[in-house]
């Protein structure tokens, strides 16, 4: 089982920035994509952004377009999520996951019915946006 490790979460003020990292040891870049997802307390887990392993294709949830940028460093098996102009509604636990089917990124929310679209998940990092 591929183990994903997220880092970079923390506290930011509204309008501030944070960069999340997801290290994917032994990740097979030729077969999968990697996505970032977030879950606020009492809410569903939602797709945020995904990036293809084979090209530069990306996907962004509408609410983060023009504020978040997903990127990857193949040599370091790492995917980044650069978050700018943060808003209180961005507060959530952020997870990265290997994506086996892009439908997992396009879903309105992620639940057990969509398990087949994902490989491994990280443990999650807390992002809190507050003044």
C-alpha positions as CSV (number, residue, x, y, z in Angstrom):
1,X,0.0,0.0,0.0
2,X,1.4,3.4,-1.0
3,X,1.8,5.7,2.0
4,X,1.2,9.4,1.4
5,X,2.4,12.0,3.9
6,X,1.1,15.5,4.0
7,X,2.7,18.5,5.6
8,X,2.5,22.3,5.6
9,X,-0.8,22.9,7.3
10,X,-1.3,25.4,10.1
11,X,-2.9,28.7,11.0
12,X,-3.2,31.5,8.5
13,X,-5.0,34.9,8.5
14,X,-7.6,35.7,5.9
15,X,-5.8,36.8,2.8
16,X,-2.7,34.8,3.8
17,X,-1.0,31.9,2.1
18,X,0.0,28.3,2.9
19,X,1.7,25.6,0.9
20,X,0.8,21.9,1.4
21,X,3.1,19.1,0.4
22,X,2.2,15.5,-0.3
23,X,5.1,13.0,-0.5
24,X,4.1,9.8,-2.3
25,X,6.9,7.2,-1.8
26,X,7.0,4.5,-4.5
27,X,4.2,6.3,-6.3
28,X,3.8,5.0,-9.9
29,X,3.7,8.3,-11.8
30,X,2.9,6.5,-15.0
31,X,-0.5,5.3,-13.9
32,X,-2.1,7.6,-11.5
33,X,-3.1,11.1,-10.6
34,X,-2.9,12.8,-7.2
35,X,-5.5,14.9,-5.7
36,X,-6.1,17.2,-2.7
37,X,-9.4,16.9,-0.8
38,X,-10.7,18.7,2.3
39,X,-13.2,18.0,5.0
40,X,-14.6,20.6,7.4
41,X,-16.1,19.4,10.7
42,X,-19.5,17.8,10.2
43,X,-19.2,18.1,6.4
44,X,-18.5,15.8,3.5
45,X,-15.0,15.3,2.1
46,X,-14.8,17.5,-1.0
47,X,-12.4,17.5,-4.0
48,X,-10.2,20.6,-4.2
49,X,-7.7,20.0,-6.9
50,X,-6.1,17.2,-8.9
51,X,-3.1,16.8,-11.1
52,X,-2.3,14.2,-13.7
53,X,0.7,11.9,-13.3
54,X,1.3,11.7,-17.0
55,X,0.9,15.2,-18.2
56,X,0.1,18.7,-16.8
57,X,-3.7,18.3,-16.7
58,X,-5.2,19.8,-13.6
59,X,-8.6,20.2,-12.1
60,X,-9.8,22.8,-9.6
61,X,-13.0,23.1,-7.6
62,X,-14.7,26.4,-8.6
63,X,-14.3,28.0,-5.1
64,X,-10.5,27.7,-5.2
65,X,-9.8,28.6,-8.9
66,X,-7.5,31.6,-9.2
67,X,-6.4,31.2,-5.5
68,X,-4.9,27.7,-5.3
69,X,-2.3,26.1,-7.6
70,X,-1.4,22.4,-7.7
71,X,2.0,21.4,-9.0
72,X,4.3,18.4,-8.8
73,X,8.0,17.5,-8.6
74,X,8.4,14.1,-10.2
75,X,11.9,13.8,-9.1
76,X,10.9,14.1,-5.4
77,X,7.6,12.2,-5.8
78,X,5.9,15.3,-4.3
79,X,2.7,17.2,-5.1
80,X,2.2,20.7,-3.8
81,X,-0.9,22.8,-3.2
82,X,-0.1,26.5,-3.0
83,X,-3.0,28.3,-1.4
84,X,-3.2,32.1,-1.5
85,X,-5.9,34.6,-0.5
86,X,-7.1,32.2,2.0
87,X,-10.6,32.6,3.4
88,X,-12.2,31.3,6.6
89,X,-14.3,28.9,4.6
90,X,-11.0,27.2,3.5
91,X,-10.7,25.9,7.1
92,X,-10.7,22.1,6.9
93,X,-8.5,19.0,7.2
94,X,-6.7,18.6,3.9
95,X,-6.0,15.1,2.5
96,X,-4.0,14.0,-0.5
97,X,-4.8,10.8,-2.3
98,X,-3.8,8.8,-5.3
99,X,-6.6,9.0,-7.9
100,X,-7.4,6.0,-10.1
101,X,-10.2,7.7,-12.0
102,X,-10.7,11.4,-12.7
103,X,-14.4,10.9,-11.8
104,X,-13.1,11.0,-8.2
105,X,-11.9,14.6,-8.7
106,X,-15.1,15.7,-10.4
107,X,-17.4,14.3,-7.7
108,X,-19.5,16.7,-5.7
109,X,-18.3,14.9,-2.6
110,X,-16.3,11.8,-1.7
111,X,-17.8,9.0,0.3
112,X,-17.4,5.2,0.5
113,X,-19.4,4.7,-2.8
114,X,-16.4,6.3,-4.6
115,X,-13.7,4.2,-2.9
116,X,-13.0,2.5,-6.3
117,X,-11.8,5.8,-7.7
118,X,-9.0,6.2,-5.1
119,X,-5.9,4.4,-4.1
120,X,-4.2,5.5,-0.9
121,X,-4.9,8.5,1.4
122,X,-2.7,10.5,3.6
123,X,-3.4,11.2,7.3
124,X,-4.5,14.7,6.7
125,X,-3.3,18.1,7.8
126,X,-5.3,20.9,9.5
127,X,-5.6,24.2,7.8
128,X,-7.2,27.0,9.9
129,X,-7.9,30.4,8.5
130,X,-8.8,32.9,11.2
131,X,-7.9,36.3,12.3
